[in-house]
């Protein structure tokens, strides 16, 4: 469930009063259209003014036939898409050393490289050994070096790990290349429509369906363990229900199916509770569900619409409410009590998400010129609009807190965008066919 600027068409929820219906596009219109085997394409639309030149040499190969994947190319693509790096074209490389070689720093400096990445890959039993060395050309020293033992199934993940290592070694920030995004897709139309809960790597590759249903699936939310995903399904024609899907086991569990609305699941930081929206006692209110005991406790008591809860920390919930006359953000203690209003800029602030360290809120904002993604510093109250679209929605933080992914439109087609928290780096992500909505960026796997 989400506050959004589109009139809901179907499924219609009879328990909502009319004034709230204009905010509930998340139940139907935000479901994307795609092909099950489509790939997500990513392009940089804006980067930092001075990108870092890095030479990434094709990895050496010791084995039969050709290497199963091009590790160096995956790393190069990752770093380029971050907006912070400018990898050399391969035809511009002055040499092609492999793992274990000592670089000629002077020659690489003359070529314009600030950093150099070389590596080697070799068959080892049923898998491969992959090693790399990252050199600081200016300081003439090695910054990082690792060896990975991988299989065909984990080779691409190891490539993203190398990208993460380079990103952190150079910028001092953890990378988020070896993570995943969850999203919902729908294929076909009318009675032939099929909905899917899907996963893809952060670079758009390895797309896979976790769940297929003839009825809508919405609001995917990752557990802190990076394994479980909570979501809302309308597969029961009587209404919605909240499920938890285990992506490793392929199992799922129905955890809530009350009369009326069952929506907007959000995991507590310790992974033991869900904050949810239920309406079986009247207006939509915020509840806390203890997953071990199944016990529910009502958090809000108000005649207004209270929805879209997220956890600021283990003891605090941020949510959207129209109790001030229009959707604004509030916070309340997880044990209950008086709610405190957080947003005052603009007439509309909703669909909040919290950075992994709890320092920043990102949300959908409208000051009369369309809907953009904005941020709010929790401590200082500093407000900033970081996108410039007219229908930007559903923000979700990268696990390193440096990027925010969101749903948007491009030439009338739904796509995903990503922007750095300061607005300096921007990306556009889209399926090769169809539209994309409701992204959820995974945490780091534990």
Secondary structure, 3 states (H helix, E strand, C coil): CCCCCCCCCCCCCCCCCHHHHCCCHHHCCCCEEECCCCCEEEEEEECCCCCEEEEECCCEEECCCCCCCCHHHHHHHHHHHCCCEEECCHHHCCCCCCCCCCCCHHHHHHHCCCEEEEEEEEEECCEEEEEEEEEECCCCEEEEEEEEEECCCCHHHHHHHHHHHHHHHHHCCCCCCCCEEEEEEEECCHHHCEEEEEEEECCCCCCEEEEEECCCEEEEEECCCCCEEEEEECCCCCCCEEEEEECCCCEEEEEECCCCCEEEEEECCCCCEEEEEECCCCCCEEEEEECCCCCEEECCCCCCCEEEEEEEECCEEEEEECCCCCCEEEEEECCCCCCEECCCCCCEEEEEEECCCCCEEEEEEECCCCEEEEEEECCCCCEEECCCCCECEEEEECCCCCEEEEEEEECCEEEEEEEECCCCCEEEEEECCECCEEEEECCCCC
